[in-house]
Structures are given as C-alpha cells and as structure tokens.
C-alpha cells in the first residue's frame, strides 16, 4: 500500500487486478453510442450548418459536464494534466467532430464509417508510442488483419478513388486517435467522466466565441430530425459515449479497447440503412464476420506490458471509490506521481521495517 501525502490529491491503494469484463462492456457501450454519430450528424445537418452543429453539440455537452462537475464538487485537475486535456479537446471535442461533419456534407454515412474504421489501429499505435506499452505479437497480427479488412472494404466501396471528404476523414483519424490515446492515459489517474467533462469545459469559451461567428452566417432550419441529431451527438456521442469509453479504456487498456471499435463501422452501416435508407453492399456481412473474428483475437491476446514488462499498478481512487490501473513510468514513478516521491515512500517503508526489527 501507499498513500499520497496531500489532502487535495487522491489516495490510491493497490488492489487485485480487474477481470476486464466490466471494462470491455463499458468500452463496447461506447462503441454502440459512437456508431450512431454519423447518422445523427446527417440528421443534424438538415437543420444546422457544419460549423454551427459542431459548436452547439460541444456547448450542450459542456453544460451537462459542467453541471455534473459542480454537483460533485470535483476539484480542478492538477496543472500537470492540462496539456493532456488540451490534446483531448483538440482531438475529440473539436477536431474529430468538425472534420467528420465537413466530410459528411459530400460523403455518405456508410462510406465515412468504413474509412474511420482505421481508428482502432491508429489509436493503438499512438498509445503504444505515448505510454511505452508493448502489446504481444498476436495482438498486432489481429489488429493489422482487421485494418486490412476495413481498407479492402473501403476501396471496394469507393472504387479506389479518394475525394476531399476522404482527406477530411483521414485527418479526423489522426486527431481522434491522439485524443483517445491521451484520454485513455488520463482515465488511469482520474475518472473517465471527469476527463471528458473537463475537456468539454475547457473548450467551452472557444465554442461560445465560435457560436457568435457561425450562427449568424449559417442559416438554421429546425426539423425533428435535425433536433434529434443534435441532441444525440451532444448527449449520446460527446458526453455519455465518451464517459463509458474512457472508463472502459482505463480498465482494459487503450490498445484492447481500441480494437472493439473495429465493430463500429459495421454497426454504423446498419444504422445508416435503418435510419437514413442508405444502400448497404453485399460485402458488408462478409466484412462484419471477418472484423468480429479479429476483435475476438485481440481480446484474447492479453494486454501486454510496458517497457520493463510491467502492466501498471492496479489502484483504487478513494475520492471516487472506483478501481483504475495506474501506469508505471520507466523511472519507477507514475504519470501522476514523480519517481522521486515513489523512491522516498519506499525508503520510508524500509526504514520503518528496520526500526521495528530493532525494537524487537
């Protein structure tokens, strides 16, 4: 056991590692919520311009997040986490919604979904580079196989040509993967809902300024579909979906959670057919089976270790009573605790044991 000496900081205590079933379920629920994002965005574009839709979805989600943070009397994150939250803002709150919304002006929901199907592999690669984790070889084989299926499906659907909307989507891949990887790391030291909550609050002033510019320039034509689409992307995708997603990633790790997203484009194809009436090719069921096999393989391959082969320290954050897995940096510290503090704690514990032996 170890406790932090500051009253304003959470006190982690080592516990048995989680089974991962809860984390997989939570991350899976996040994927279901995300799979409705593109069809909902298409609906939202019936009433709002692309810039206005992105701004309004972020502002509505920020109101919900801010209310929950105030109700829970959650303290402002430590300054060392601000840069990470800024990455989440740029990638998840602003970058991905804006780029995909611009793409959906000329691209179909189903086509966009299969292009963004490369997000799991992109997230796993960036997370591995960011945290130093090394998933086993079987994980990468299954992940690359799943990505190959998605690429083949995309090429078959698009006829082998790339458009401006495809470039928007590939840009969305990069910024969103960076936001997911950094958000997953932060969810190991604070509850997932606080990660996305503070990111939304941090982006709110910029969104207010954007609303003052975009709303007068883009006409608003309210329809039932438009309002429903806006509400879903604000509440379901931006806040609730990201909440369960980040919490799931904190339990099972970013690489394994990201591979669950291989199912997202195929779920979106179903929603696009049911909600938008888009045609789905006969290749979709074949791709669905292949992708689900790859998902099963990544989930059975194990989480992998860090630079020294460790998997992080499981901890309970007493401020929230939720179990998380705290990362261990190469120098023996953690992302939220310098190595010098960790060494001091270990030295104090050793001295205490020597004193007790002397007393006996």
C-alpha positions in Angstrom: 0.0 0.0 0.0 1.0 3.6 -0.4 -0.8 6.9 0.2 -0.2 10.3 -1.1 0.6 13.0 1.5 -1.5 15.8 0.1 -5.1 16.3 1.3 -6.1 17.6 -2.1 -4.8 14.6 -4.1 -6.4 11.2 -4.4 -5.1 8.3 -2.3 -4.5 5.2 -4.4 -4.4 1.7 -2.7 -3.2 -1.4 -4.5 -6.0 -3.9 -5.2 -6.4 -7.1 -7.2 -6.4 -6.6 -11.0 -9.9 -6.3 -12.5 -11.2 -9.1 -14.6 -11.7 -6.8 -17.6 -15.3 -7.9 -18.3 -16.7 -4.6 -16.9 -14.2 -2.6 -18.9 -15.0 -4.5 -22.1 -18.7 -3.9 -21.5 -18.2 -0.2 -20.9 -16.0 0.3 -23.9 -18.5 -1.7 -26.0 -21.3 0.5 -25.0 -19.2 3.5 -26.0 -18.7 1.9 -29.4 -22.5 1.5 -29.8 -23.0 5.1 -28.9 -20.3 6.2 -31.4 -21.8 4.1 -34.1 -24.9 6.3 -34.2 -22.8 9.5 -34.5 -22.6 9.7 -38.3 -26.3 9.0 -39.0 -27.2 11.5 -36.2 -24.8 14.1 -37.8 -26.5 13.6 -41.2 -29.8 14.3 -39.4 -28.3 17.3 -37.7 -27.1 18.8 -41.0 -30.7 19.1 -42.1 -31.2 21.9 -39.6 -27.7 23.4 -38.9 -24.6 24.2 -40.9 -21.5 22.1 -40.2 -19.7 24.7 -38.0 -22.9 25.5 -36.1 -23.6 21.8 -35.5 -20.2 21.1 -34.1 -20.3 24.2 -31.8 -23.8 23.5 -30.5 -23.1 19.9 -29.8 -20.0 20.8 -27.8 -21.8 23.6 -25.9 -24.7 21.3 -24.9 -22.3 18.6 -23.8 -20.3 21.2 -21.8 -23.4 22.3 -20.0 -24.1 18.8 -18.9 -20.5 18.1 -17.9 -20.1 21.4 -16.1 -23.3 20.7 -14.1 -22.1 17.3 -13.1 -18.6 18.6 -12.1 -20.2 21.3 -10.0 -22.7 18.9 -8.4 -19.9 16.5 -7.5 -17.7 19.4 -6.2 -14.9 18.0 -8.3 -11.6 20.0 -7.9 -9.9 21.4 -10.9 -7.3 18.9 -12.3 -3.7 19.4 -11.4 -1.7 21.6 -13.8 0.3 18.7 -15.0 -2.9 17.2 -16.6 -3.8 20.4 -18.5 -1.7 19.6 -21.6 -3.2 16.1 -21.8 -6.7 17.6 -21.6 -5.8 20.1 -24.3 -5.0 17.1 -26.6 -8.4 15.6 -25.8 -10.0 18.9 -26.6 -8.2 19.2 -30.0 -8.7 15.6 -31.0 -12.1 14.5 -29.5 -14.1 17.6 -28.7 -13.2 19.8 -31.8 -11.1 18.0 -34.4 -12.9 14.8 -35.0 -16.5 16.2 -34.9 -15.5 19.1 -37.2 -13.6 17.1 -39.8 -16.2 14.3 -40.0 -19.1 16.8 -40.2 -17.4 18.6 -43.1 -16.8 15.2 -44.7 -20.5 14.2 -44.3 -21.6 17.1 -46.4 -20.5 15.2 -49.5 -19.9 11.7 -48.3 -22.4 9.1 -47.1 -22.6 7.9 -43.5 -21.7 4.4 -44.5 -18.6 5.3 -46.6 -17.4 7.6 -43.8 -17.8 4.8 -41.3 -15.6 2.3 -43.1 -12.9 4.9 -43.6 -12.9 5.8 -39.9 -12.7 2.0 -39.2 -8.9 2.5 -39.3 -9.2 4.4 -36.0 -8.6 1.4 -33.7 -5.2 0.6 -35.3 -4.2 4.3 -35.3 -5.2 4.7 -31.6 -3.2 1.5 -30.6 -0.1 2.8 -32.4 -0.2 6.3 -30.9 -1.0 4.9 -27.4 2.0 2.5 -27.7 4.3 5.3 -28.6 2.8 7.6 -25.9 2.9 5.2 -23.0 5.6 2.7 -24.0 3.4 -0.3 -23.7 4.2 -3.3 -25.9 1.2 -5.5 -26.8 2.1 -9.1 -27.8 2.7 -10.0 -31.4 -0.7 -11.8 -31.7 -2.4 -8.5 -30.9 -0.7 -6.7 -33.7 -1.4 -9.5 -36.2 -5.1 -9.5 -35.4 -5.2 -5.7 -35.4 -3.5 -5.4 -38.8 -5.7 -8.1 -40.2 -8.8 -6.1 -39.0 -7.4 -2.9 -40.5 -6.7 -4.7 -43.8 -10.3 -5.9 -43.9 -11.5 -2.3 -43.3 -9.2 -0.9 -46.0 -10.3 -3.5 -48.5 -13.9 -2.8 -47.8 -13.3 0.9 -48.2 -11.5 0.6 -51.5 -14.3 -1.7 -52.8 -17.0 0.8 -51.8 -15.2 3.9 -53.1 -14.0 2.5 -56.3 -10.4 3.1 -55.5 -10.5 6.9 -55.6 -10.1 9.4 -52.9 -12.1 12.7 -52.5 -11.9 15.8 -50.4 -14.2 14.1 -47.9 -11.7 11.2 -47.6 -9.0 13.6 -46.7 -11.1 15.2 -44.0 -11.8 11.6 -42.7 -8.1 10.7 -42.6 -7.3 13.9 -40.8 -10.1 13.0 -38.3 -8.4 9.6 -37.8 -5.2 11.1 -36.7 -6.5 13.8 -34.3 -9.1 11.5 -32.8 -6.6 8.7 -32.2 -4.3 11.2 -30.4 -7.3 12.3 -28.3 -8.3 8.8 -27.4 -4.8 7.7 -26.5 -4.2 10.7 -24.3 -7.7 10.5 -22.8 -7.2 6.8 -22.0 -3.9 7.7 -20.2 -5.7 10.4 -18.2 -8.5 8.0 -17.3 -5.9 5.9 -15.4 -5.4 8.8 -13.0 -8.9 10.3 -12.8 -12.4 9.0 -13.5 -13.3 8.8 -17.2 -16.3 11.2 -17.0 -14.0 13.8 -15.4 -11.6 13.5 -18.4 -14.2 14.3 -21.0 -16.0 16.7 -18.6 -13.0 18.9 -18.1 -12.1 18.7 -21.8 -15.6 20.0 -22.7 -15.5 22.7 -20.1 -12.0 23.8 -21.3 -13.3 24.0 -24.9 -16.5 26.0 -23.9 -15.1 29.5 -24.2 -13.8 28.8 -27.7 -17.2 27.3 -28.6 -19.0 30.4 -27.4 -16.8 32.6 -29.5 -17.3 30.3 -32.5 -21.1 30.4 -32.0 -21.1 34.2 -32.2 -19.5 33.9 -35.6 -21.0 30.8 -37.1 -24.7 31.1 -36.1 -25.3 34.4 -38.0 -23.6 33.1 -41.1 -25.2 29.6 -41.3 -29.0 29.5 -41.6 -30.9 27.4 -39.1 -33.9 25.4 -40.3 -35.3 23.4 -37.4 -36.7 19.9 -38.2 -37.5 16.9 -36.0 -34.5 15.0 -37.5 -32.2 18.0 -37.0 -33.0 18.5 -33.4 -32.8 14.7 -32.6 -29.5 14.5 -34.4 -28.1 17.5 -32.4 -29.3 16.1 -29.1 -27.8 12.7 -29.8 -24.4 13.9 -30.9 -24.2 16.2 -27.9 -25.5 13.9 -25.2 -25.1 10.4 -26.5 -21.9 10.6 -28.5 -20.0 13.6 -27.0 -20.7 13.0 -23.3 -22.2 9.7 -22.4 -20.4 7.7 -25.1 -17.0 9.2 -24.2 -17.7 8.7 -20.4 -18.2 4.9 -20.7 -15.5 4.7 -23.4 -12.8 6.3 -21.3 -13.8 4.4 -18.2 -13.6 1.1 -20.2 -10.2 2.1 -21.6 -8.9 2.7 -18.0 -9.8 -0.9 -17.0 -8.7 -2.9 -20.1 -6.1 -0.6 -21.6 -6.2 1.6 -24.7 -4.9 -1.0 -27.2 -7.5 -3.6 -26.4 -10.4 -1.1 -26.0 -9.5 0.5 -29.3 -9.9 -2.8 -31.2 -13.5 -3.0 -30.1 -14.0 -0.1 -32.5 -13.4 -2.4 -35.4 -17.1 -3.2 -35.0 -18.2 0.5 -35.1 -18.2 0.9 -38.9 -20.3 -2.2 -39.4 -22.8 -1.0 -36.7 -22.9 2.3 -38.5 -23.8 0.6 -41.7 -26.8 -1.0 -40.0 -27.9 2.4 -38.6 -27.3 4.1 -42.0 -29.6 1.5 -43.6 -32.3 1.7 -40.9 -32.3 5.4 -40.2 -31.1 7.0 -43.5 -32.2 4.5 -46.0 -28.7 4.2 -47.5 -27.9 1.1 -49.5 -25.5 -1.4 -47.9 -23.5 -3.6 -50.3 -23.5 -7.4 -50.1 -19.8 -7.3 -49.0 -20.9 -5.9 -45.6 -21.8 -9.2 -43.9 -18.5 -10.8 -45.1 -16.6 -7.8 -43.7 -18.6 -8.0 -40.4 -17.7 -11.6 -39.8 -14.0 -11.0 -40.5 -13.8 -8.0 -38.3 -15.6 -9.7 -35.4 -13.0 -12.6 -35.6 -10.2 -10.0 -35.4 -11.9 -8.4 -32.4 -12.1 -11.8 -30.6 -8.4 -12.4 -31.3 -7.3 -9.0 -29.9 -9.3 -9.6 -26.8 -7.7 -13.0 -26.2 -4.2 -11.8 -26.9 -3.6 -10.2 -23.4 -2.9 -6.6 -22.5 0.9 -6.7 -23.0 3.4 -4.9 -20.8 5.3 -1.7 -20.6 9.0 -1.0 -21.3 10.0 -3.2 -18.4 7.3 -5.8 -18.9 5.0 -4.5 -16.2 1.3 -3.8 -16.7 0.9 -0.9 -14.4 -0.3 -0.9 -10.7 -4.0 -1.5 -10.1 -5.3 1.1 -7.7 -8.5 2.4 -6.1 -9.1 6.2 -6.1 -10.6 6.8 -2.7 -12.1 10.1 -4.0 -14.4 8.2 -6.3 -14.3 4.6 -5.0 -13.5 3.4 -8.5 -10.8 0.9 -9.4 -8.2 2.0 -12.0 -4.9 0.8 -13.3 -2.1 3.3 -12.6 0.7 3.4 -15.2 4.3 3.0 -14.1 6.9 5.1 -15.8 10.4 3.7 -16.7 12.0 5.6 -13.8 9.7 3.9 -11.2 7.2 6.8 -10.8 3.7 7.2 -12.3 2.1 9.8 -14.6 0.6 11.5 -11.5 3.5 11.0 -9.1 7.2 11.7 -9.7 9.7 8.9 -9.3 11.5 10.8 -6.5 8.3 10.7 -4.4 7.9 7.0 -5.1 11.5 6.3 -4.0 11.1 8.4 -0.9 8.0 6.3 0.1 9.9 3.0 -0.5 12.8 4.3 1.6 10.5 5.4 4.5 8.9 1.9 4.4 12.2 0.2 4.6 13.4 2.4 7.5 10.1 1.6 9.3 10.7 -2.1 9.0 14.3 -1.8 10.3 13.1 0.2 13.3 10.5 -2.4 14.1 13.1 -5.2 13.9 15.4 -3.2 16.2 12.6 -2.7 18.7 12.1 -6.5 18.9 
